[in-house]
Amino acid sequence: MSDPVCRVSRVSPFLLLLACFPLVLHAETGEQFFAQQSLHPQPGQCMDVQVDLSASPGFSQQPLGGATELRYRMGFNNVAEGWSWHDGPVSEQEDYYQFKYFPLQSVLEERGEYLAEDKIGVEQTMHRTWRYDYFLAFENLYDFYPRKTDDDSGFSTRVTSEWSGEAGMRAHACLVAPVVSESTTFWKATYGKPTDFTLKKRYLIAHLETLHFFPQKTAKVLAVIKP
């Protein structure tokens, strides 16, 4: 990618996605995700994206043996879309969901309100809310560590005790076909929950190359995890 912002990992994930893929990931207006097919990014293009650790309950940072352990657990980060399901019988050495994910960003959009009756004779103000969740999806998880079934299984590294503060994490990945995917789920407003809620999950599909841990306040690299 030629635009410099596409190579700056510390930029907001949402701004990075809009800058690098403006016709693919346009969450501000909710325009058609697959518009302008001919201008989509192509397989083989590589990028850096910052993982949203605030949406990653499996991430931990704790002192351990004179160092700091950074661990990102992957046990529950499964892409549960149809294209991620295992094709055929699943052995004990395989996962039913083949693709895993890192969360990149969530964007909430309020889309107005209207009057309606869900309970007969009671007119209510119903709200319309859309949420866009962005993910990096990849299936080469076990290039980085052996497959395990314990809850702590995932990416881990230790950094020296000379560093302190909050860590960040970014992924370097290269796009693979079909490059992007989207799913939509809708919940109709009810008397008890007067909000029409639309959830759009949008995925960049890639081959994971490396993970980088860094202090949130600087660009210094703390550790790199390679296959």
Secondary structure by P-SEA (a helix, b strand, c coil): ccccccccccccaaaaaaaaccccccccccccccccccccccccccccccccccccccbbbbbcccbbbbbbbcccccccccccccccccccccccccbbbbbcbbbbbbcccbbbbcccccccbbbbbbbbbbbbcccccccccccccccccccccccccccccbbbbbbbbbbccccccbbbbbbbbccccccbbbbbbbbbbbbbcbbbbbbcccccccccccc
